[in-house]
Amino acid sequence: MDFAFECWNCDADCTVWGKPTGFWSELYRLPEDWECWNCGAVNITPEPPWTPA
């Protein structure tokens, strides 16, 4: 499932893919950090709850 986050540097909306933790689970594992598509800044994944994209 994709989750939407905002870049700290340029305020662009970024989409990060979350990997399911199990077959029937609604919990997802996201990377600790991800790169903004717009400016290339490295962002840290915030604490849940996350907004689905």
PEWOBEL-V838865 format. One record per residue. N is the residue number from 1. RES is the residue in one small letter. OMEGA is omega in degrees with one decimal (* if undefined). D_LAST is the distance of its C-alpha to the last C-alpha in Angstrom with 1 decimal. Layout:
n,res,omega,d_last
N,RES,OMEGA,D_LAST
N,RES,OMEGA,D_LAST
This chain:
n,res,omega,d_last
1,m,178.7,8.0
2,d,178.1,5.4
3,f,-177.8,4.7
4,a,176.6,4.9
5,f,179.1,8.7
6,e,179.4,11.5
7,c,179.8,14.6
8,w,-173.4,17.7
9,n,-173.9,19.9
10,c,179.4,18.6
11,d,177.0,15.8
12,a,175.4,13.6
13,d,-178.1,9.8
14,c,179.6,9.2
15,t,-179.6,6.8
16,v,-179.6,8.6
17,w,177.2,9.4
18,g,-179.6,10.7
19,k,178.0,14.0
20,p,-179.8,15.1
21,t,179.0,18.3
22,g,-176.0,20.2
23,f,-178.1,20.5
24,w,-176.5,20.2
25,s,174.0,18.4
26,e,176.4,15.1
27,l,-177.1,15.3
28,y,177.9,13.5
29,r,178.8,15.1
30,l,177.9,13.6
31,p,179.5,15.9
32,e,177.0,18.0
33,d,-178.4,17.4
34,w,-175.0,15.6
35,e,178.5,16.7
36,c,179.6,15.3
37,w,-173.5,15.3
38,n,-174.2,17.1
39,c,178.5,19.9
40,g,179.8,20.0
41,a,177.4,20.1
42,v,-179.5,19.5
43,n,176.9,17.1
44,i,179.5,17.3
45,t,179.8,14.6
46,p,177.0,15.1
47,e,177.3,16.2
48,p,12.2,14.1
49,p,-179.5,12.8
50,w,179.8,9.3
51,t,176.3,6.3
52,p,-179.7,3.8
53,a,*,0.0
